[in-house]
């Protein structure tokens, strides 16, 4: 009797997730730089920063155990400001295909296609960015970065504290879906957004009887 093949997530050194690094030559089939990426870079340059835009491809974990999907990323990096010590990092990304999915199997130590590609990429979205000063990394939204750029980085510590409170308030409502109380932890949505779960139990959704 054959044992069912179950996909699993590989160990740290068993699978290289990077397909094209942001320091590699940009491949010929890379998409054009999206308008929001150019707009953010322009806003930061207007604020006095020198910017770089990088492109990369990588395998990103799917929602089911052992599954991966190809994703594409444009990263905006800003630094070397004459008057501001801050650096800025923000990433715009999408899944390369809406449906294509692969699973990693230990018996072959490789990925195998499990869902066919439809030929249409998913929508672009911003990850939460970071405004960096030394070893301190402030988590921000892209709208915060644009506001930060307008004032050329001249913000008081309370500005970052206000953003942190906003994230904390949002996180208090971002339960992971577990049905029993559990320790507080961070979790990632299917769209790649990092959330903080308070550990409270989620109520099961009510379903109408047939």
Beta strands, then each sheet from edge to edge (+ up, - down):
strand 1: 18-20
strand 2: 50-61
strand 3: 67-79
strand 4: 87-95
strand 5: 101-105
strand 6: 110-115
strand 7: 125-126
strand 8: 129-133
strand 9: 136-140
strand 10: 185-188
strand 11: 194-197
sheet 1: 1+ 2- 3+ 4- 7+
sheet 2: 1+ 2- 3+ 5- 6+
sheet 3: 1+ 2- 3+ 4- 8+ 9-
sheet 4: 10+ 11-
end
